[in-house]
Amino acid sequence: MDWLTENKIPVGSAAEAVFDWLQDHGEWFFDGLANLMEGLIDAILFVLQAPHPLLVVLAFVGLSWLLQRNWKICLFVAVGFLFIINQGYWEETTESLTLVLSACVVCMAIGVPIGIAAAHRPKLYAGMRPVLDLMQTLPTFVYLIPAIVFFGIGMVPGLIATVVFVVPAPIRLTYLGVSTTPKALLEAARAFGATPSQVLTKVELPFAFPQIMAGLNQTIMLSLSMVVIAALVGADGLGVPVVRALNQVNTALGFESGFVIVVVAVMLDRILNVGAKK
């Protein structure tokens, strides 16, 4: 077996060479991308932190009523946010919500169009599947290395690592929703003279809406799962007290911050559980 280990395939060195080349020749691209992501993060963070916390809570309660028309969910959202304020984690929660909402904007803007294109081009999806599998199965800590190399430390590398890990979910679920549109509906639309764009907007997307909303839900849940990991590259939010608790072996701090993350996850799931209601 020695001959097999002596002739090692240079996977690591090849990856390092690619990253070195990108760092040398793509600095303008990564700087521009970092500025764009930082602008998005700052805008969302301002919206969540500039008003009084109770006004933000009322806005989320209003959004819950608009989407769900269920007073029990609205009450749960209000109590959940008041509990977070009571525990003293409002600032960290808004920072984590900023990371999650930024990831949702980027992932859905990328994932939905790619999923639609893949649904209309089976060969494209066949070629994408290994890449999507790799993005979802590669240990998330591995994403942090190139994120630090290209973007330094802070919220931006945390957002980039989150997007890379999360974006396969909206791609797959959008593909599933559009590709499973019944042929009878498509044939009926075309028989009445619908153009390809009309078929997409009036037939395929409405039929795929529950799957697309499921993709949004998965994007939020997976983004929250990256909160703690993103804290390792300097991203602010609820991951910071979790990491601090781990370093200090502080059970109380770890349980408090971990429970707040769970409350945030459940609230966002209830607010955006629109697909199931449809």
Backbone as numpy.savetxt, mean C-alpha at the origin, in Angstrom:
# Nx Ny Nz CAx CAy CAz Cx Cy Cz
30.39 -32.59 -3.46 29.58 -31.38 -3.46 30.42 -30.11 -3.46
31.74 -30.28 -3.23 32.58 -29.09 -3.17 32.60 -28.34 -4.49
32.58 -29.10 -5.61 32.63 -28.44 -6.92 31.40 -27.57 -7.15
30.26 -27.98 -6.51 29.04 -27.21 -6.70 29.10 -25.88 -5.94
29.64 -25.90 -4.73 29.74 -24.68 -3.95 30.87 -23.78 -4.44
31.91 -24.38 -5.02 33.02 -23.56 -5.51 32.64 -22.76 -6.75
31.71 -23.28 -7.54 31.24 -22.58 -8.74 29.89 -21.90 -8.45
29.94 -21.00 -7.51 28.73 -20.32 -7.05 28.23 -19.34 -8.10
26.92 -19.40 -8.39 26.31 -18.45 -9.31 26.31 -17.07 -8.65
26.86 -16.06 -9.32 27.04 -14.74 -8.68 25.77 -13.92 -8.59
24.78 -14.43 -7.85 23.52 -13.70 -7.72 23.72 -12.39 -6.96
24.38 -12.48 -5.81 24.58 -11.29 -4.99 25.44 -10.25 -5.67
26.55 -10.68 -6.26 27.45 -9.71 -6.91 26.79 -9.08 -8.14
25.97 -9.86 -8.84 25.27 -9.32 -10.00 24.25 -8.26 -9.56
23.53 -8.54 -8.48 22.58 -7.56 -7.96 23.30 -6.30 -7.49
24.43 -6.47 -6.85 25.21 -5.32 -6.39 25.68 -4.48 -7.57
26.11 -5.14 -8.65 26.57 -4.41 -9.84 25.43 -3.61 -10.46
24.22 -4.19 -10.48 23.06 -3.48 -11.03 22.75 -2.25 -10.18
22.76 -2.41 -8.86 22.46 -1.28 -7.98 23.53 -0.19 -8.09
24.79 -0.60 -8.22 25.86 0.39 -8.38 25.67 1.18 -9.67
25.30 0.48 -10.74 25.10 1.15 -12.03 23.92 2.12 -11.94
22.85 1.67 -11.31 21.68 2.54 -11.16 22.00 3.75 -10.30
22.79 3.55 -9.27 23.15 4.66 -8.40 24.01 5.68 -9.12
24.87 5.20 -10.02 25.77 6.10 -10.75 25.06 6.84 -11.88
24.13 6.15 -12.57 23.53 6.73 -13.77 22.08 7.19 -13.58
21.46 6.81 -12.48 20.05 7.17 -12.30 19.79 8.12 -11.16
20.82 8.86 -10.75 20.65 9.76 -9.62 19.56 10.79 -9.87
19.49 11.31 -11.10 18.48 12.32 -11.43 17.07 11.76 -11.28
16.89 10.48 -11.66 15.57 9.87 -11.56 15.17 9.65 -10.11
16.09 9.11 -9.31 15.78 8.81 -7.92 15.59 10.09 -7.10
16.34 11.13 -7.43 16.15 12.41 -6.74 14.78 12.99 -7.08
14.39 12.92 -8.35 13.07 13.43 -8.74 11.95 12.63 -8.11
12.12 11.29 -8.08 11.10 10.44 -7.46 11.00 10.72 -5.97
12.14 10.92 -5.32 12.15 11.22 -3.89 11.43 12.54 -3.62
11.67 13.54 -4.45 11.00 14.83 -4.27 9.49 14.71 -4.46
9.08 13.91 -5.45 7.65 13.71 -5.70 6.99 13.00 -4.52
7.62 11.93 -4.02 7.06 11.19 -2.91 7.05 12.03 -1.64
8.10 12.81 -1.44 8.15 13.67 -0.27 7.06 14.74 -0.31
6.78 15.26 -1.50 5.69 16.23 -1.63 4.35 15.61 -1.29
4.11 14.38 -1.76 2.87 13.68 -1.46 2.74 13.43 0.04
3.83 12.98 0.66 3.82 12.71 2.10 3.55 13.99 2.89
4.23 15.06 2.53 4.06 16.33 3.25 2.62 16.85 3.12
2.02 16.69 1.92 0.65 17.17 1.72 -0.34 16.41 2.59
-0.23 15.08 2.61 -1.15 14.28 3.42 -0.91 14.52 4.90
0.37 14.64 5.28 0.68 14.88 6.69 0.12 16.23 7.15
0.17 17.23 6.28 -0.38 18.55 6.63 -1.89 18.46 6.83
-2.56 17.74 5.95 -4.02 17.61 6.06 -4.42 16.92 7.36
-3.62 15.96 7.82 -3.96 15.20 9.02 -3.52 15.88 10.30
-2.46 16.69 10.24 -1.90 17.25 11.47 -2.22 18.73 11.69
-2.48 19.47 10.62 -2.74 20.90 10.78 -4.05 21.18 11.52
-5.17 20.51 11.19 -6.41 20.80 11.92 -6.35 20.23 13.35
-7.32 20.61 14.15 -7.46 20.02 15.48 -7.78 18.53 15.34
-7.21 17.68 16.20 -7.48 16.23 16.09 -8.96 15.86 16.02
-9.80 16.58 16.78 -11.23 16.24 16.77 -11.86 16.53 15.40
-11.36 17.54 14.71 -11.87 17.82 13.36 -11.51 16.68 12.40
-10.30 16.15 12.54 -9.89 15.02 11.71 -10.75 13.80 12.04
-11.02 13.59 13.32 -11.88 12.47 13.72 -13.26 12.62 13.11
-13.83 13.83 13.15 -15.14 14.07 12.55 -15.12 13.83 11.05
-14.00 14.17 10.41 -13.89 13.94 8.97 -13.90 12.45 8.66
-13.21 11.66 9.45 -13.21 10.21 9.23 -14.58 9.61 9.55
-15.25 10.13 10.56 -16.60 9.65 10.86 -17.54 9.98 9.70
-17.41 11.20 9.16 -18.23 11.58 8.01 -17.94 10.70 6.80
-16.66 10.39 6.57 -16.31 9.49 5.47 -16.90 8.10 5.68
-16.89 7.64 6.93 -17.48 6.33 7.25 -18.97 6.31 6.93
-19.67 7.40 7.29 -21.11 7.46 7.01 -21.37 7.54 5.51
-20.53 8.30 4.80 -20.70 8.44 3.36 -20.53 7.11 2.64
-19.57 6.31 3.09 -19.28 5.05 2.40 -20.14 3.89 2.89
-20.50 3.88 4.18 -21.14 2.70 4.75 -22.61 2.90 5.14
-23.00 4.15 5.46 -24.37 4.43 5.91 -24.75 3.52 7.08
-23.82 3.40 8.03 -24.01 2.52 9.18 -23.53 3.25 10.42
-24.44 3.58 11.32 -24.07 4.36 12.50 -23.15 3.59 13.43
-23.25 2.27 13.42 -22.39 1.47 14.30 -20.93 1.59 13.88
-20.68 1.59 12.57 -19.31 1.75 12.09 -18.81 3.16 12.41
-19.67 4.16 12.24 -19.29 5.54 12.58 -18.93 5.65 14.06
-19.73 5.04 14.90 -19.46 5.07 16.34 -18.14 4.37 16.65
-17.91 3.23 15.99 -16.66 2.50 16.22 -15.45 3.34 15.80
-15.55 4.02 14.66 -14.45 4.86 14.19 -14.20 5.99 15.17
-15.26 6.63 15.65 -15.11 7.73 16.60 -14.45 7.24 17.89
-14.93 6.13 18.43 -14.37 5.59 19.67 -12.93 5.17 19.46
-12.63 4.58 18.29 -11.27 4.15 18.01 -10.29 5.30 17.99
-10.65 6.38 17.32 -9.76 7.55 17.27 -9.65 8.22 18.64
-10.74 8.28 19.39 -10.68 8.86 20.73 -9.78 8.02 21.64
-9.82 6.71 21.46 -8.92 5.84 22.22 -7.46 6.12 21.88
-7.18 6.34 20.60 -5.81 6.64 20.17 -5.34 7.95 20.78
-6.21 8.96 20.78 -5.86 10.24 21.39 -5.62 10.07 22.88
-6.47 9.26 23.52 -6.33 9.01 24.95 -5.00 8.34 25.29
-4.53 7.48 24.42 -3.27 6.77 24.67 -2.04 7.61 24.33
-2.25 8.79 23.71 -1.14 9.67 23.40 -0.39 9.32 22.13
-1.07 8.65 21.18 -0.41 8.22 19.94 -0.99 8.93 18.71
-1.56 10.11 18.90 -2.19 10.78 17.76 -1.16 11.14 16.69
-0.05 11.75 17.08 0.96 12.16 16.09 1.52 10.95 15.35
1.85 9.89 16.09 2.37 8.68 15.44 1.32 8.05 14.52
0.06 8.11 14.93 -1.01 7.55 14.10 -1.16 8.31 12.79
-1.12 9.65 12.88 -1.23 10.44 11.64 -0.04 10.19 10.72
1.14 9.97 11.30 2.32 9.66 10.47 2.17 8.31 9.79
1.65 7.32 10.52 1.43 6.01 9.91 0.31 6.07 8.86
-0.75 6.83 9.16 -1.82 7.00 8.18 -1.30 7.69 6.92
-0.36 8.62 7.09 0.24 9.28 5.94 0.98 8.27 5.07
1.75 7.40 5.71 2.47 6.36 4.95 1.49 5.43 4.24
0.43 5.03 4.94 -0.54 4.10 4.36 -1.30 4.76 3.21
-1.78 5.98 3.42 -2.54 6.67 2.37 -1.66 6.98 1.16
-0.41 7.35 1.40 0.52 7.60 0.29 0.74 6.31 -0.51
0.92 5.21 0.20 1.11 3.92 -0.47 -0.14 3.54 -1.26
-1.32 3.84 -0.72 -2.56 3.54 -1.44 -2.66 4.33 -2.73
-2.34 5.63 -2.65 -2.40 6.48 -3.85 -1.47 5.96 -4.93
-0.23 5.66 -4.54 0.77 5.21 -5.52 0.41 3.82 -6.05
0.07 2.89 -5.14 -0.19 1.51 -5.55 -1.42 1.40 -6.44
-2.49 2.13 -6.10 -3.69 2.05 -6.92 -3.48 2.75 -8.26
-2.70 3.85 -8.26 -2.42 4.54 -9.52 -1.58 3.67 -10.45
-0.75 2.82 -9.89 0.07 1.91 -10.70 -0.66 0.61 -10.96
-1.26 0.04 -9.90 -1.79 -1.31 -9.98 -3.03 -1.46 -10.85
-3.97 -0.51 -10.75 -5.22 -0.64 -11.51 -4.97 -0.59 -13.02
-4.24 0.40 -13.55 -3.98 0.39 -15.01 -3.22 -0.84 -15.48
-2.23 -1.27 -14.69 -1.47 -2.47 -15.08 -2.37 -3.70 -15.05
-3.23 -3.79 -14.03 -4.15 -4.93 -13.96 -5.12 -4.95 -15.13
-5.61 -3.78 -15.55 -6.50 -3.72 -16.71 -5.76 -4.14 -17.97
-4.54 -3.63 -18.15 -3.75 -4.00 -19.33 -3.46 -5.50 -19.34
-3.15 -6.07 -18.18 -2.85 -7.50 -18.11 -4.09 -8.34 -18.41
-5.27 -7.86 -17.98 -6.51 -8.61 -18.24 -6.82 -8.66 -19.74
-6.43 -7.63 -20.48 -6.67 -7.59 -21.92 -5.55 -8.24 -22.73
-4.43 -8.54 -22.06 -3.28 -9.14 -22.75 -2.77 -10.30 -21.91
-3.29 -11.51 -22.12 -2.90 -12.66 -21.30 -1.40 -12.94 -21.31
-0.74 -12.70 -22.44 0.71 -12.95 -22.48 1.45 -11.98 -21.58
0.96 -10.75 -21.47 1.58 -9.78 -20.58 1.47 -10.25 -19.14
0.32 -10.75 -18.76 0.15 -11.22 -17.38 1.00 -12.45 -17.11
1.10 -13.33 -18.11 1.94 -14.52 -17.95 3.40 -14.13 -17.71
3.86 -13.08 -18.38 5.21 -12.61 -18.16 5.38 -11.88 -16.84
4.30 -11.27 -16.36 4.37 -10.51 -15.11 4.30 -11.40 -13.88
3.69 -12.56 -13.98 3.45 -13.39 -12.80 4.71 -13.72 -12.02
5.81 -14.14 -12.67 7.02 -14.42 -11.88 7.54 -13.19 -11.15
7.42 -12.03 -11.78 7.88 -10.79 -11.15 7.00 -10.46 -9.93
5.69 -10.61 -10.08 4.78 -10.35 -8.96 5.03 -11.33 -7.82
5.26 -12.61 -8.17 5.56 -13.61 -7.14 6.83 -13.24 -6.39
7.84 -12.79 -7.12 9.11 -12.39 -6.49 8.90 -11.20 -5.57
8.13 -10.23 -6.01 7.91 -9.03 -5.20 7.17 -9.37 -3.90
6.29 -10.37 -3.93 5.51 -10.70 -2.75 6.19 -11.69 -1.83
7.11 -12.49 -2.34 7.75 -13.52 -1.53 9.14 -13.15 -1.05
9.79 -12.20 -1.70 11.10 -11.76 -1.25 10.95 -11.13 0.14
11.80 -11.52 1.10 11.68 -10.95 2.45 11.66 -9.42 2.41
10.75 -8.85 3.16 10.55 -7.40 3.09 11.77 -6.62 3.52
12.59 -7.20 4.39 13.79 -6.50 4.83 14.76 -6.28 3.67
14.69 -7.14 2.66 15.58 -6.99 1.52 15.29 -5.70 0.76
14.00 -5.29 0.74 13.64 -4.06 0.04 14.28 -2.83 0.69
14.59 -2.94 1.97 15.12 -1.78 2.68 16.53 -1.42 2.22
17.28 -2.42 1.73 18.67 -2.16 1.34 18.75 -1.22 0.15
18.11 -1.55 -1.01 18.15 -0.58 -2.12 17.42 0.71 -1.80
16.39 0.65 -0.95 15.68 1.88 -0.57 16.63 2.84 0.14
17.45 2.32 1.04 18.43 3.17 1.73 19.49 3.66 0.77
19.94 2.78 -0.14 20.99 3.15 -1.09 20.53 4.30 -1.98
19.30 4.22 -2.48 18.81 5.21 -3.45 18.19 6.43 -2.80
17.58 6.28 -1.62 16.79 7.37 -1.06 17.23 7.80 0.34
18.26 7.20 0.89 18.69 7.57 2.23 17.76 7.01 3.29
17.55 7.77 4.38 16.66 7.32 5.43 15.52 8.33 5.58
14.41 7.88 6.15 13.26 8.75 6.32 11.98 8.10 5.82
10.97 8.92 5.59 9.67 8.42 5.14 9.70 7.91 3.71
10.50 8.56 2.85 10.50 8.19 1.44 10.97 6.76 1.21
12.12 6.32 1.76 12.49 4.91 1.54 11.48 3.94 2.15
10.86 4.32 3.27 9.80 3.47 3.83 8.63 3.35 2.89
8.26 4.47 2.24 7.16 4.45 1.28 7.52 3.62 0.05
8.73 3.78 -0.47 9.14 3.03 -1.65 9.15 1.53 -1.37
9.72 1.13 -0.23 9.74 -0.28 0.13 8.33 -0.83 0.29
7.45 -0.02 0.86 6.05 -0.44 1.04 5.36 -0.63 -0.30
5.57 0.30 -1.22 4.94 0.22 -2.54 5.41 -1.03 -3.28
6.69 -1.31 -3.26 7.22 -2.48 -3.96 6.60 -3.76 -3.41
6.42 -3.81 -2.10 5.86 -5.00 -1.47 4.36 -5.13 -1.71
3.66 -3.98 -1.78 2.19 -3.99 -1.77 1.59 -3.99 -3.17
2.24 -3.37 -4.16 1.61 -3.13 -5.46 1.16 -4.41 -6.18
1.75 -5.60 -5.96 1.20 -6.79 -6.63 -0.26 -7.07 -6.27
-0.70 -6.69 -5.06 -2.08 -6.98 -4.66 -3.11 -6.28 -5.54
-3.06 -4.96 -5.74 -4.04 -4.34 -6.63 -3.90 -4.79 -8.08
-2.68 -5.12 -8.51 -2.51 -5.62 -9.88 -3.26 -6.93 -10.05
-3.03 -7.87 -9.14 -3.66 -9.20 -9.25 -5.18 -9.11 -9.14
-5.68 -8.34 -8.18 -7.13 -8.30 -7.97 -7.85 -7.52 -9.07
-7.22 -6.48 -9.60 -7.81 -5.79 -10.75 -7.84 -6.71 -11.96
-6.75 -7.42 -12.18 -6.71 -8.41 -13.27 -7.82 -9.44 -13.10
-7.98 -9.95 -11.89 -9.00 -10.96 -11.64 -10.40 -10.42 -11.92
-10.68 -9.21 -11.45 -12.01 -8.65 -11.65 -12.34 -8.40 -13.10
-11.39 -7.80 -13.85 -11.65 -7.46 -15.25 -11.68 -8.72 -16.11
-10.78 -9.65 -15.86 -10.68 -10.84 -16.72 -11.84 -11.80 -16.52
-12.55 -11.71 -15.39 -13.68 -12.61 -15.15 -15.03 -11.98 -15.52
-15.01 -10.84 -16.19 -16.26 -10.24 -16.66 -16.97 -11.22 -17.59
-18.21 -11.54 -17.34 -18.92 -12.52 -18.19 -18.90 -12.13 -19.66
-18.63 -13.09 -20.51 -18.58 -12.84 -21.95 -19.93 -12.36 -22.48
-21.01 -12.82 -21.86 -22.34 -12.40 -22.32 -22.52 -10.89 -22.17
-22.00 -10.33 -21.07 -22.09 -8.89 -20.88 -21.26 -8.14 -21.92
-20.06 -8.66 -22.19 -19.20 -8.02 -23.18 -19.81 -8.08 -24.57
-20.35 -9.23 -24.93 -20.96 -9.38 -26.25 -22.19 -8.50 -26.39
-22.97 -8.37 -25.33 -24.16 -7.51 -25.39 -23.76 -6.05 -25.57
-22.73 -5.63 -24.85 -22.27 -4.24 -24.97 -21.76 -3.96 -26.38
-20.99 -4.89 -26.92 -20.47 -4.68 -28.28 -21.58 -4.73 -29.31
-22.60 -5.57 -29.06 -23.72 -5.66 -30.00 -24.50 -4.35 -30.08
-24.52 -3.60 -28.98 -25.20 -2.31 -28.97 -24.29 -1.18 -29.43
-23.12 -1.53 -29.94 -22.23 -0.53 -30.53 -21.28 0.15 -29.57
-21.03 -0.45 -28.42 -20.13 0.16 -27.46 -18.69 0.10 -27.98
-17.96 1.19 -27.80 -16.55 1.22 -28.17 -15.73 0.51 -27.09
-14.46 0.16 -27.37 -13.64 -0.49 -26.34 -13.55 0.30 -25.04
-13.44 1.62 -25.14 -13.37 2.42 -23.92 -14.69 2.38 -23.16
-15.82 2.36 -23.89 -17.11 2.28 -23.23 -17.32 0.92 -22.59
-16.84 -0.13 -23.25 -16.92 -1.47 -22.66 -16.14 -1.51 -21.35
-14.97 -0.88 -21.34 -14.14 -0.86 -20.12 -14.82 -0.08 -19.00
-15.30 1.14 -19.31 -15.81 2.01 -18.25 -17.23 1.66 -17.81
-18.03 1.09 -18.72 -19.44 0.85 -18.39 -19.76 -0.61 -18.10
-18.84 -1.52 -18.43 -19.10 -2.94 -18.19 -18.02 -3.56 -17.31
-16.79 -3.53 -17.78 -15.72 -4.25 -17.09 -15.40 -3.65 -15.72
-15.20 -2.34 -15.66 -14.84 -1.73 -14.37 -15.98 -1.82 -13.34
-17.25 -1.56 -13.72 -18.32 -1.77 -12.73 -18.39 -3.21 -12.22
-18.19 -4.18 -13.14 -18.22 -5.58 -12.70 -17.04 -5.88 -11.79
-15.88 -5.28 -12.09 -14.66 -5.55 -11.32 -14.55 -4.69 -10.06
-15.51 -3.79 -9.83 -15.41 -2.87 -8.71 -15.20 -3.56 -7.36
-15.95 -4.64 -7.03 -15.69 -5.30 -5.74 -14.27 -5.82 -5.63
-13.73 -6.36 -6.72 -12.35 -6.86 -6.68 -11.35 -5.70 -6.54
-11.62 -4.60 -7.21 -10.73 -3.44 -7.09 -10.75 -2.90 -5.66
-11.93 -2.85 -5.05 -12.02 -2.40 -3.66 -11.34 -3.40 -2.73
-11.41 -4.69 -3.06 -10.67 -5.68 -2.28 -9.17 -5.45 -2.41
-8.74 -5.03 -3.60 -7.34 -4.69 -3.80 -6.94 -3.49 -2.95
-7.82 -2.48 -2.85 -7.56 -1.33 -2.00 -7.47 -1.74 -0.54
-8.39 -2.62 -0.13 -8.37 -3.11 1.24 -7.07 -3.85 1.54
-6.65 -4.72 0.63 -5.40 -5.45 0.81 -4.21 -4.50 0.82
-4.27 -3.46 0.00 -3.19 -2.47 -0.02 -3.04 -1.81 1.34
-4.16 -1.46 1.96 -4.12 -0.82 3.27 -3.56 -1.78 4.33
-4.05 -3.01 4.33 -3.61 -3.97 5.34 -2.13 -4.30 5.20
-1.68 -4.51 3.97 -0.27 -4.82 3.74 0.61 -3.61 4.05
0.11 -2.41 3.77 0.89 -1.20 4.09 1.05 -1.07 5.60
0.00 -1.36 6.34 0.11 -1.31 7.80 1.08 -2.35 8.33
1.16 -3.49 7.65 2.11 -4.51 8.08 3.55 -4.08 7.88
3.76 -3.05 7.03 5.10 -2.54 6.77 5.46 -1.38 7.68
4.54 -0.95 8.55 4.79 0.22 9.38 6.00 0.00 10.28
6.07 -1.14 10.93 7.18 -1.43 11.84 8.48 -1.57 11.06
8.42 -2.26 9.92 9.63 -2.46 9.12 10.13 -1.14 8.57
9.22 -0.27 8.14 9.63 1.04 7.62 10.30 1.88 8.69
9.96 1.65 9.96 10.59 2.40 11.05 12.09 2.11 11.13
12.51 0.97 10.62 13.92 0.62 10.66 14.76 1.47 9.72
14.13 2.14 8.75 14.87 3.02 7.84 14.54 4.48 8.12
14.05 4.75 9.31 13.83 6.14 9.71 12.46 6.68 9.46
11.50 5.86 9.03 10.14 6.34 8.80 9.43 6.56 10.13
8.79 7.71 10.26 8.06 8.01 11.49 6.75 7.24 11.53
6.17 7.17 12.72 4.88 6.53 12.84 4.83 5.55 14.00
3.84 4.69 13.97 3.62 3.75 15.06 4.68 2.67 15.13
5.45 2.51 14.07 6.52 1.53 14.11 7.66 1.93 15.03
7.83 3.24 15.24 8.93 3.73 16.07 8.79 3.26 17.52
7.63 3.45 18.19 7.52 2.93 19.56 7.59 1.41 19.63
7.16 0.72 18.58 7.28 -0.74 18.58 8.74 -1.16 18.58
9.54 -0.52 17.71 10.97 -0.83 17.65 11.65 -0.44 18.96
11.24 0.72 19.51 11.81 1.15 20.79 11.48 0.16 21.90
10.25 -0.33 21.90 9.84 -1.31 22.91 10.63 -2.60 22.76
10.90 -3.00 21.52 11.67 -4.21 21.29 13.11 -4.04 21.79
13.70 -2.89 21.53 15.08 -2.65 21.98 15.18 -2.58 23.50
14.13 -2.05 24.14 14.14 -1.88 25.59 13.47 -3.03 26.33
12.94 -4.00 25.57 12.16 -5.10 26.15 11.07 -4.51 27.05
10.37 -3.52 26.51 9.33 -2.81 27.25 7.96 -3.37 26.84
7.43 -4.24 27.68 6.17 -4.91 27.35 5.01 -3.92 27.24
4.93 -2.98 28.17 3.82 -2.03 28.18 3.81 -1.17 26.92
4.98 -0.63 26.56 5.06 0.20 25.36 4.75 -0.60 24.10
5.28 -1.82 24.03 5.02 -2.66 22.85 3.56 -3.01 22.71
2.89 -3.34 23.83 1.48 -3.70 23.76 0.63 -2.50 23.39
0.94 -1.32 23.98 0.19 -0.10 23.67 0.25 0.23 22.18
1.47 0.35 21.66 1.64 0.74 20.26 1.12 -0.34 19.31
1.32 -1.60 19.67 0.82 -2.69 18.82 -0.70 -2.70 18.78
-1.34 -2.44 19.94 -2.80 -2.43 19.96 -3.35 -1.26 19.17
-2.66 -0.11 19.21 -3.10 1.05 18.42 -3.03 0.71 16.93
-1.99 0.00 16.50 -1.88 -0.40 15.10 -3.07 -1.29 14.72
-3.45 -2.19 15.60 -4.60 -3.06 15.33 -5.88 -2.24 15.21
-6.07 -1.26 16.10 -7.26 -0.41 16.06 -7.32 0.35 14.73
-6.19 0.91 14.31 -6.14 1.64 13.04 -6.49 0.70 11.88
-5.93 -0.51 11.90 -6.18 -1.46 10.82 -7.66 -1.83 10.74
-8.28 -2.10 11.88 -9.69 -2.50 11.89 -10.58 -1.34 11.44
-10.26 -0.12 11.89 -11.05 1.04 11.48 -10.99 1.25 9.97
-9.80 1.21 9.40 -9.67 1.41 7.96 -10.37 0.30 7.19
-10.29 -0.92 7.71 -10.98 -2.04 7.05 -12.49 -1.82 7.04
-13.04 -1.36 8.16 -14.50 -1.14 8.23 -14.92 0.03 7.35
-14.11 1.09 7.33 -14.47 2.27 6.55 -14.52 1.94 5.06
-13.54 1.18 4.58 -13.38 0.95 3.14 -13.90 -0.40 2.69
-14.70 -1.07 3.53 -15.26 -2.36 3.14 -16.49 -2.15 2.26
-16.24 -1.46 1.12 -17.34 -1.11 0.22 -17.67 -2.24 -0.73
-16.65 -2.97 -1.17 -16.87 -4.02 -2.17 -17.81 -5.10 -1.70
-17.67 -5.45 -0.41 -18.53 -6.51 0.13 -19.98 -6.05 0.20
-20.17 -4.76 0.48 -21.55 -4.24 0.58 -22.22 -4.22 -0.77
-21.44 -3.97 -1.84 -22.02 -3.94 -3.17 -22.47 -5.33 -3.60
